[in-house]
Amino acid sequence: MKRPPVLAARGLTKSYGHVQALDGTDFDLHEGEVVALIGDNGAGKSTLVRILSGSELPDAGYITVDGCEVTLKSPTDAQALGIETVFQDLALAPHLDPVQNMYLGRELMRSGLAGRLGFMDVKAMRAHSRAAFDDLGATVRELTTPVVGMSGGQRQGIAVARAAAWASKVIFLDEPTAALGVVQTENVLRLIRRVSEKGVGVVFISHSMPHVMSVADRIEVLRRGRRVATFSAADTSMEELVAAMTGAYKQETS
């Protein structure tokens, strides 16, 4: 029997005053799948991600996780279900090192009296962080250096590895290759594939068609707040994707 999508949405609507950001949007993501979410500015991508990650509530429609309907009232609700998000600003604390960022808000305390007195288990957190970075192939060499002095690629690797360490079902990545060089971009795309190989579904939001084509299994196109097309990355072209984004695609569906 075919398993239900690890994350799905049906008929999501969202308005901000007179602006209709989502207009009956559907979405599907399966276990271990990389789905690219594309669309022109104003297509509804950011609104959809905020709703699916618990940052906003929809006006109508519903969300399911593993086939069961859920209500995501906050990012904490999403995290409790194994859903993590890496936004474009990464949400890293620049004055903290990679280990401190990895466990920010989730610190491991030492056992016994020391833990009750507020002492953290720095050794365990450092060991787990190193294992997480190495497991994904993230190029993080120094664990005790503040992230503010690291390259964009290293910071992105830390953010993705942190999300992967806590996500059991889904990771949203919002423009993860923006403003990165060629080598750093390849490292991030490799990280995305490594995450999916662990069975975690990845939602990749990007304006870069080459990056989308290189890493995605499937591509969902939003236009004017609706999902207008779904493509297998192996069976489509950039021309077809652009046509769907601009409304020229002749087989648009609701």
N, C-alpha and C positions, 0 to 999 in steps of 0.2 A: 504494500500500500504506500502510495506516494506521501511523503511527509509534507505538512503544510509549510508555508514560508516562515522563516524564523522571525520576520517582521513584515507586516503588511498594513496597508491603509486603504480604506474604501470611502469614497465620497467626501473627502475632507474639504471644508470650506472655511475661509477666513477673510474677514473684511476689516479694514482700518478706515472708519468713516465711510466715505464714498468710494474708497479704493478696494476693489475685489482682488485680493492677493491670491487666493485659491478658490477655484470654482468647480468643486466636485472631483478633486484630484485622487487618483489611485496610485498605489505603490506596492512593489513586491521585492523581497530580498530573501534568498535561500542560504542555507548554511554553507559557509566556505566560499560564497560567491562574491565577486567584485562587480558591483553595479555602479556605473558612472551615471551621474545625474547632471544633465546638461540643459541649457536653454539660454536665451538672450537675457540681458538685464531686465528685471521686472517680470520674468516668467514665473516666479514663485518658488524658486529653489531654496532660498534662505528661509522663507516662511515655512516650507515643508520640513526642512531640517530642524528648525526650532520646535515645531510641533512634535516631530518624531523623537526628538531628544529630550522632550519634557520641559522646554523653556517657555512654551506657550500652549494654550488650550485651543482647539479648533472650535469654530462656531457650530459645526455639524460634522457628521461622519464618525468613523470609529477606527481604532487601531487594534491589531492583534499581534501577539507574540506567541509563536509556536501554536497558532490556531486559536488561542484563547484571547477574548477581548479584554483590553486593559485600559486604564485611565492614567495618563502620565501628567500629573499635576506639577511636577518639578523635575529638574535634572536628577535629583536624588532618587525619585521614583524610577527613572530610567536606569540609573546606575545599579539600583537594587535588582533589576532584571537582567543585568549584564550588558547594558548599552552605554558606550562611552563616546564622547565627541571631542575632536581636536579642531577647534576653530582657527581661523586664519591668524589670530593674534597669539595662538599657542597657549595662552594663560599660564606661562611659566613665571615664577618669581625670579627676576634677574639676579638678585643678590644671593640666592641660594644655589648650592651645588646640585649636580644631577640626582644624587641620592635623596637629598632633601626635597627636590621637586617631585621625584617619583613617589614619595610617601607623604606629600603635603596633605594634611587632613586625614591621613590614614597611618599615622606613625605606629611603629611597633614598640611596645613597652617591654622593659626587662621583666623577668619573672620575679615573683616574691615581693619583698618589702621595697626593693629598689624601684620596681615598676609602680607600686602604689604611691611612692614618693615623687613620681613624675620623671624617672630616668628612662630614656629611650634605649632600645637595643640597636645601637649604631652599627655594630659588627654584623648583625643579621640583615639589617636593611641594606648595608653596603654589598654583602654577598649576594642577596637576592637581586639587587639592581644590576650588578655586574653580570649575573646569569641572564637576566632579561635582555640586557643590551647585546650580549654576545649571541644569545639565541636568535635574535632577529637580525644580527649582523649590523647593528647600529654602530657607527664609528665614534664612540664615546671613549676617549682614552683616559681622561682625568676625571676622577670621581669627586675630587675635593676642591675643584676650581669653580667659582661662580659662573653660571651659564651666560652672564652678560658678556663675557670675554670669548665666547665660543662662536663658531661660524653658524650661518643660517642653517646649513645642512645638519650640523651636530644638534642644534636646538630642535629642529624638526624631528630628528631621530629620537631625541629624548621624549618629546611629546607623544610620538607614535608608540614608542616602547612603553611609556607610562599607561597609555590607553589600552594597549594590548595586554599589559600585565593584569589589568582589572576587568577587562571585557571578557565575557564568556559567550556572548552572542553576536553583538554588532558594534562596529566602530564607524563613526561618521568622520570623514576627513574633508575639511573645507579648504579648497585651493592649496593643498599641501606643497605644491611645487612652485608656487608664485614666488618670484624674486630670487630663485635659486639658480646657481650655475649648472652647467651641463653635468658635471660629475656628481654634484650634490643631488640633482634631480634624479639621476639614475639610481643613486643610493636609496632615495625615498620610494621610488617606484618598486625597487627590489624589496623594500620593507613591506609595502602593501601586499605583494604577492606572498611573502613569508607569513604574514598575518593570516591571509585567507587559507593557506595550506594547513593551518592549525584548526580549521573549522569555523573560524569567526567570519561572519559576513561583513564586507566592507562596502560602505557607500562613499564614492569618490566624486566630489563636486569640483569641476574644473572647466575653465574656458579653453584649455589647450587640447585641441583635437588629436594631435600626435600622441600626447600622454594618455588620453582616453583610449585611443585605439591600441596602445601598447600594453595596457594593464587590465582593461575591463573584460569581463566575460560577457556582460550584457549592458546595454545603454538605454536609459529611459530619458525621453525628451519631454520637457515641459514647455508649454506655450500658453500665455495668457491664463495662467493658473490651472491648467489642465495637463494631464499626461496625454500627449497626442500620438506618441509612437514608442514602440519598444523594439530594439534591434539586438540580434546576436552580433557581438563585435567582429566575429570571424566572417560574417556574411553581409557586412555593410561597407559603406565607403564614406569618406569625409563629405563628399558631395551630397550623399543621401541624408546625412546627419544635418548638414546646413540647410537643406531643403525642408526638413522637418521643423527645424528651429524657426524658419522664416515663413512657414505656412505654404510653401510650394510643394510639399510632399502630398501626393494625391490619394494616399490611403490612410489619412488621419482617422483615428478612432477615438471614441470617448472613453 
